[in-house]
């Protein structure tokens, strides 16, 4: 089968052996897979990512001397089942799944794995118990946004907001937009959103931000309601931003770190100490949050179409990685391996 492969620090299109589902696994055809900002970071900072992963208990780092197929935001079609596996969803059905493979010693990640190919391939295997059927009427490309939306839903849930906060979303890329959508769905408003990009500020308003700010022109912190506790969502993931939030956030603010920074960073704790800031880091989502995100898309609660700005086949993946560096041009590019 064909796949876009991360090999030797580059993205190349080549053939790989056909995946064969084992017990508890399902062979699927990849219909659409979103390119995540984490994929861009992983390609750029692969060696750093591997070095840090080796120091985290229970995590399996990529072996960069071997092929890796990225892609963890996917919608697929069921083809066949592994031996002794319950066929609870019939072949031909569209499904989504958390990008995890269930093994005897626990779940293993997909998309940054040498063992399991991700969604930038014509076919892949999924864990049978984790598959969710895509509701009738939900377009395939919208269903592929389930995973990134779940990241935003989880970030808001993990923030433990009571509903009476003044939220500020710093960074309006796909993750920040998902956070804005999740805040709107929970009725936590007014939502302030900040981004240097005019296009992303426009999308933030579409997703539900009440106030959009160009931080080059004015401080978004001045737009927060003074009578409410601030909840600041960092959705960029670049060095220096957490420190910037420490310096500018109001006293007693809750700071939720959603952006994935792949590089070392430096903070001055005294700012957070003096202001008694509450700092929460988040990762991923729960199975319930993933399923809820799929339902929200099916019910039309999120403007999924506005987020999709391009589609490519496998031959276009490398170029898409480069184009996603321009926020004025693209937000979410979908890979359609059969395109």
Buried (B, 14 or more C-beta within 10 A) or exposed (E): BBBBBBBEEEBBBEEBEEBEBEEBBBBBBBBBBBBBBBBBBBBBBBEBBBEBBEEEEEEBBBEBEEBBBBBBBBBBBBBBBBEEBEEEBEBEEBBBBBBBBBEEEEBBBBBBBBEBBBBBBBBBBBBBEBBBBBEEEBBBBBBBBBBBBBBBBBBBBBBEBEEEBBBBBBBBBBBBBBBBBBBBBBEBBBBBBBBEBEBBBBBBBBBBBBBBBEBEEEEBBEBBBEEBBBBBBBBBBBEEBBBBBBEBBBEEBBBBBBBBBBEEEEBEEEBBEEBEBBBBEBEBBBEEBBBBBBEBBBEEBBBBEBBBBBBBBBEBBBEBBEBBEEBEEBBBBBBBBEE
